[in-house]
Amino acid sequence: MQRDGKMYITLGVGVGGFCFEDRSDGTKPWKNGARSSIKDFYKAQSQWASTWRGDRKLDIKYVKVWAL
């Protein structure tokens, strides 16, 4: 992202969003474009909670940028 002539790197977590393709096997409990995608993700917590470790936060140790 660029603002005021400076370059910024934005990091985040894509939860219940459009970052993942829709799947028909039930491994993704929400549909891209659905108005209830975030709610559907939350309601399916029993499916995905065990894949998150510890206190379930975005924990970044460092970021290296070699060239833009």
Beta strands, then each sheet from edge to edge (+ up, - down):
strand 1: 2-3
strand 2: 6-7
sheet 1: 1+ 2-
end
